[in-house]
Amino acid sequence: MVTLTQDPNNPDRLTLTATVTVYLDKLLLTTLSEEVTSTIREQAIKDLRSNTTVKKAIAKAATEKLLTMLGAGES
């Protein structure tokens, strides 16, 4: 689908919007899913091992969860 709309801020300008639908074979989706999963897993491992911000966020979340489990969490 293609749509042309006039820019509300500039009457001399048009905006072209195109919607594209792609149909993928189930096998391709499975392969793509595996590649995406693998990429996400690799990046997560890298972040867990090296990213200080991620390490701090995990430590904070783990501490809060443990405190809650022990009945000492914030209410």
N, C-alpha and C positions, 0 to 999 in steps of 0.2 A: 504494500500500500504506500502511496506517495501523497503527501499533503503539502500544499503551499499556503502559508499564512503571512499576513502583513504584520510587520513589527509594530506594536502599539506605540513605541517611542519614536520611530522614524518611518514615516509613510513611504519613503523611497526605498525601503529595505524589505525583502521577502525572506521568509525562513522556509527552507525545504526540509521536510521530515520524511524519512523513508523507513519503513518497517520491513524487515526481511525475516522470513521463517525458513529455518533450515531443518530438514528432516534427515536424521542420522540412522544408519543401520544399527540394530541392537548390538551386534558384535563391536561396532565402532564405539558405541556408548560404554560398553563394558570395558574396552581397552582404555578409553579416555578416562573412565572412572578410576581404573587402576593407576593410571599415570598421575592423575590429580591426587589420589590418596597417597601415592608414593612421594610426590613432591611436598605435600603438606606434612607428611611424617618426617621427611628429611629436614625440612625447615624447622619443625617443632623441636627435633633433637638438637639441631644446631643452636636454636634459641635457648633451650634448657641448659645447654652446656656452656654457652659463652655470653649470653645477653644478661647483663647485670640487672636491668629493669625487670626482665621476665623472672629472674631468680628472686628478686625482692617481692614481686607480686605473688609468686607461688608461696614463698615463706610466710607472707602476711596472711594469705588465704588459709594455709595449713594451720597456722597458729590460731586463727579465729575459729576454724572448724574444731580443732582439738579443745579449745576453751569451751565451746558450745557443748561438745560431747561430755565434758567434765562438769557441766552445769555452771560454769563460771563465765559464760559468754554474755555479751551485752544484750539487754532486753529491749 
